[in-house]
C-alpha cells in the first residue's frame, strides 16, 4: 500500500518534469498553465492502479499516465471554448486568459505531446496501446459532438444521453484502465472485464457530477445550478421532462431563459420541479445501478483480491462509497 500511496506524487513529479520550450511563449505557456497542479489526476491514477493490478513495476506506466492526463487537459481547453466557460478549476480558462486562437493551437500542441509521451511506453506494447488510445480519442470527439447536438435538439432520450456520456466521459476512463492494464501484462479476459468496469464507472461518475451540479454545494469548485442556468440536457433535466406535466415541462424549458428571474430564482424553480417528481432519488438509483455493475466486473477478475482492492477502493472513494 505504501507504493500505491506514492502514485499521486509520482504522477505529479513526472508531469512537472515534462519540459516545454520557452518559445513561442503563447503556444507553450498556456500548456504549462493548464497542467499546473489543481487537476484531480483521476485518469493517470487509473492507469497506475490498473498496471499495478498485474505488475509490481507500475512506474513503467508513468508515460502513459501522463499522456492520458495531457490529452484530458487538451479536451478541456477546447471544451471551454465551445462552452464559453470563463473559469476552469477556479481560475480563468485558457481562452479567457489569452484568447480563442491561442487556446485552439495550444490544445492542438497538447494532443501531439500526448502522442509523444505514449511513444515512451514499452516498445512491445506500443501498437496495441496506440490502437486503444486512438479509439478513445475519436470516441471523446464523437461524444462532444452529440453533447453539442443536444443543445438544439427538441427532445433527447435517456438512452441517447447515456450513450453520449459513455463516449464523452467513460471512454477516457476506459482508455486509462485498459492502457495501464496492457502495460502491466493483462490477458484478454481481464481486459474485457476492465473495459466493462470503466464504462459503467464512467456512467456513474458523470451522473453523480450531474447530481452534484444541482444538489451539491459551492465547495465542489463549480457553480451550483450551472447546468440549470445553461439549460443543459442532463440526466436530471431529461428525466424531469419525461415525468412532468405539460405546464411543468413548459417551465423547465423556459425558466433558464426568463430574464425577469434571478439566477437563484431560476435554480429554485427547477429544483422544485425536480423534487416534485423525485428526480434526485431516480438519479441516485441510476448511479447505484451503474456503479454496482462496475464493481461486479472487478469481482469477476481472476486476479488476487488484494491486487484488485486498491482499484476498487479508489473508484469507491470517487463516488463517496465506503464499501
C-alpha positions in Angstrom: 0.0 0.0 0.0 2.9 2.3 0.6 3.9 2.0 -3.0 0.4 2.9 -4.1 0.3 5.9 -1.7 3.2 7.3 -3.7 1.4 7.2 -7.1 0.0 10.7 -6.8 3.4 12.2 -6.2 5.0 10.1 -8.9 2.4 11.3 -11.4 2.8 15.0 -10.3 6.6 14.8 -10.4 6.5 13.2 -13.9 4.2 15.9 -15.2 6.3 18.7 -13.5 9.5 17.3 -15.1 8.0 17.4 -18.6 9.7 20.2 -20.3 8.2 22.5 -22.9 10.2 25.0 -24.9 10.2 28.7 -23.9 9.3 29.9 -27.3 6.9 30.6 -28.8 5.6 31.6 -25.4 2.0 32.0 -26.4 2.0 28.4 -27.6 3.7 26.7 -24.6 2.8 29.0 -21.6 -0.9 28.0 -21.8 0.0 24.3 -21.8 2.1 24.7 -18.6 -0.7 26.8 -17.1 -3.3 24.2 -17.8 -1.2 21.3 -16.4 -0.2 23.1 -13.2 -1.3 21.4 -10.0 -5.1 21.6 -9.5 -6.5 18.8 -11.6 -7.6 15.7 -9.8 -5.3 13.4 -11.9 -8.1 10.7 -11.9 -7.2 9.2 -15.3 -3.4 8.8 -14.6 -4.3 7.2 -11.2 -6.5 4.7 -13.1 -3.6 4.0 -15.4 -1.2 3.3 -12.5 -3.7 1.3 -10.4 -4.6 -0.9 -13.4 -1.0 -1.5 -14.2 -0.3 -2.4 -10.5 -3.1 -4.9 -10.7 -0.8 -7.1 -12.9 2.7 -5.9 -12.2 5.0 -4.7 -9.4 6.6 -2.2 -11.8 3.7 0.3 -12.1 6.3 3.1 -12.7 6.6 1.8 -16.3 3.1 3.2 -16.8 4.0 6.8 -15.9 4.5 8.0 -19.6 1.1 6.6 -20.5 -0.4 8.1 -17.3 1.0 11.5 -18.3 -0.3 11.1 -21.8 -3.8 10.4 -20.7 -3.7 13.5 -18.4 -2.3 15.7 -21.1 -4.9 14.5 -23.6 -7.7 15.1 -21.0 -6.5 18.6 -20.4 -6.4 19.2 -24.2 -10.0 18.4 -24.4 -10.8 20.8 -21.6 -9.1 23.7 -23.4 -11.3 23.1 -26.5 -14.4 22.3 -24.4 -14.1 25.7 -22.6 -14.1 27.5 -26.0 -17.1 25.6 -27.2 -19.0 26.1 -23.9 -17.8 29.8 -23.4 -16.6 28.8 -20.0 -14.8 31.6 -18.3 -13.3 29.5 -15.4 -11.6 26.2 -15.1 -10.7 24.9 -11.6 -11.4 28.3 -10.1 -9.0 30.1 -12.5 -9.6 31.9 -15.8 -9.8 29.3 -18.6 -7.0 29.4 -21.2 -9.1 31.1 -23.8 -10.2 33.8 -21.4 -6.6 34.3 -20.1 -5.2 34.5 -23.6 -7.7 34.2 -26.5 -9.6 31.6 -28.5 -6.9 31.2 -31.2 -4.2 30.6 -28.5 -6.4 28.0 -26.8 -7.1 26.2 -30.0 -3.4 26.0 -31.1 -2.1 25.2 -27.6 -4.7 22.4 -27.3 -3.5 21.0 -30.7 0.0 21.0 -29.4 -1.1 19.2 -26.2 -2.7 16.4 -28.2 0.6 16.0 -30.2 2.5 16.0 -26.9 0.3 13.2 -25.6 1.4 11.0 -28.5 5.0 11.9 -27.8 4.5 10.6 -24.2 2.9 7.5 -25.5 6.0 6.8 -27.5 7.8 6.2 -24.3 5.8 3.1 -23.3 7.5 -0.3 -23.6 8.1 -0.8 -27.3 6.5 -4.2 -27.5 3.2 -2.7 -26.1 3.1 0.3 -28.3 1.0 -1.0 -31.2 -1.9 -2.2 -29.0 -1.7 0.9 -26.8 -1.8 3.3 -29.8 -4.8 1.4 -31.2 -6.6 1.7 -27.8 -5.7 5.4 -27.5 -6.9 6.3 -31.0 -10.2 4.6 -30.3 -10.6 6.5 -27.1 -9.7 9.8 -28.7 -12.2 9.5 -31.5 -15.0 8.4 -29.1 -14.4 11.5 -27.0 -14.8 13.7 -30.1 -18.0 11.8 -31.0 -19.4 12.3 -27.5 -18.6 16.0 -27.6 -20.4 16.4 -30.9 -23.5 14.6 -29.6 -23.4 16.9 -26.5 -23.4 19.9 -28.7 -26.2 18.5 -30.9 -28.3 18.1 -27.8 -28.2 21.8 -27.2 -30.6 22.4 -30.1 -32.4 19.1 -30.0 -36.1 19.4 -29.2 -36.0 16.1 -27.3 -33.2 13.9 -26.0 -34.0 10.4 -24.6 -32.3 8.9 -21.5 -30.7 6.2 -23.8 -29.3 8.9 -26.1 -27.9 10.8 -23.1 -26.3 7.7 -21.6 -24.7 6.9 -24.9 -23.3 10.4 -25.1 -21.7 10.3 -21.7 -20.4 6.8 -22.4 -18.5 8.4 -25.3 -17.5 11.7 -23.8 -16.8 10.6 -20.2 -16.5 6.9 -20.0 -14.2 6.5 -23.0 -11.3 8.2 -21.3 -11.7 6.1 -18.2 -11.8 3.0 -20.4 -8.6 4.1 -22.1 -6.8 4.8 -18.9 -7.7 1.5 -17.3 -7.0 -0.6 -20.4 -3.7 1.0 -21.3 -2.5 0.6 -17.7 -3.5 -3.0 -17.7 -1.9 -3.6 -21.0 1.4 -2.3 -19.7 1.0 -4.5 -16.7 0.5 -7.6 -18.8 -3.2 -8.3 -18.5 -4.7 -11.0 -20.7 -7.7 -10.7 -23.0 -10.3 -11.8 -20.4 -9.0 -9.3 -17.8 -9.1 -6.5 -20.4 -12.7 -7.4 -21.2 -13.8 -7.1 -17.5 -11.8 -3.9 -17.1 -13.3 -2.4 -20.2 -16.8 -3.0 -18.8 -15.8 -1.8 -15.4 -14.5 1.5 -16.7 -17.6 2.1 -18.9 -20.0 1.6 -16.1 -17.9 3.6 -13.7 -17.7 6.5 -16.1 -21.5 6.5 -16.4 -21.9 6.5 -12.6 -19.2 9.2 -12.3 -20.9 11.6 -14.8 -24.4 11.0 -13.4 -23.0 11.9 -10.0 -21.5 15.0 -11.4 -24.9 15.9 -12.9 -26.5 15.4 -9.5 -23.9 17.4 -7.6 -24.3 20.3 -10.0 -27.9 20.7 -8.8 -27.7 19.3 -5.3 -24.1 19.9 -4.2 -22.5 23.0 -2.8 -20.1 25.7 -4.0 -17.1 23.9 -2.2 -17.1 21.5 -5.1 -15.3 24.2 -7.2 -18.1 24.8 -9.7 -21.2 26.9 -9.7 -24.1 25.0 -8.2 -27.0 25.1 -10.6 -24.8 25.9 -13.5 -26.3 23.2 -15.7 -29.8 24.6 -14.9 -28.8 28.1 -15.8 -27.3 26.9 -19.1 -30.4 24.9 -19.9 -28.3 21.8 -20.3 -30.0 18.5 -21.0 -28.5 16.5 -18.1 -29.9 13.2 -16.8 -31.9 15.1 -14.2 -33.5 17.5 -16.8 -34.3 14.8 -19.3 -35.9 12.6 -16.6 -37.9 15.6 -15.3 -39.1 16.4 -18.8 -40.3 12.8 -19.2 -42.2 12.8 -16.0 -43.6 16.3 -15.7 -47.0 17.7 -16.5 -47.3 19.9 -19.6 -47.2 23.1 -17.5 -44.1 21.9 -15.6 -42.4 20.9 -18.9 -43.0 24.3 -20.2 -41.4 25.8 -17.1 -38.4 23.6 -17.4 -37.9 24.7 -21.0 -38.4 28.5 -20.4 -37.2 29.3 -16.9 -33.5 29.3 -17.8 -34.2 32.0 -20.4 -36.5 34.1 -18.2 -34.8 37.4 -17.8 -37.2 38.6 -15.1 -35.8 35.9 -12.7 -32.5 36.0 -10.8 -30.2 33.0 -11.1 -31.2 31.9 -7.6 -34.9 32.0 -8.5 -34.3 30.0 -11.7 -32.4 27.3 -9.9 -35.0 27.2 -7.1 -37.9 26.9 -9.6 -36.2 24.0 -11.5 -35.2 22.2 -8.3 -38.8 22.5 -7.1 -39.9 20.6 -10.2 -37.2 18.0 -9.7 -38.3 17.5 -6.1 -41.9 17.1 -7.2 -41.1 14.2 -9.4 -38.4 12.6 -7.3 -35.7 13.2 -9.8 -32.9 13.3 -7.3 -33.8 9.8 -6.0 -34.2 8.5 -9.5 -30.7 9.8 -10.4 -29.2 8.2 -7.3 -30.8 4.9 -8.2 -29.2 5.2 -11.7 -25.8 6.0 -10.2 -26.1 2.9 -7.9 -27.1 0.7 -10.8 -24.1 1.6 -12.9 -21.6 1.6 -10.0 -22.8 -1.8 -8.8 -22.3 -3.1 -12.4 -18.8 -1.7 -12.3 -17.9 -3.4 -9.1 -19.3 -6.7 -10.3 -16.8 -6.6 -13.2 -13.9 -6.1 -10.8 -15.2 -9.0 -8.7 -15.2 -11.1 -11.9 -11.4 -10.7 -12.3 -9.3 -13.8 -11.6 -6.5 -11.8 -10.0 -5.7 -11.8 -6.3 -8.4 -9.7 -4.5 -5.5 -7.9 -2.7 -4.4 -6.7 -6.1 -7.9 -5.6 -7.1 -8.6 -3.8 -3.8 -6.7 -0.6 -4.5 -8.5 0.0 -7.8 -11.9 -0.8 -6.2 -11.2 1.5 -3.2 -10.1 4.3 -5.5 -13.3 4.0 -7.5 -15.4 3.8 -4.4 -13.7 6.9 -2.9 -14.5 8.9 -6.1 -18.2 8.2 -5.6 -18.3 8.6 -1.9 -18.7 4.9 -1.1 -17.2 3.2 1.9 -17.9 -0.3 0.7 
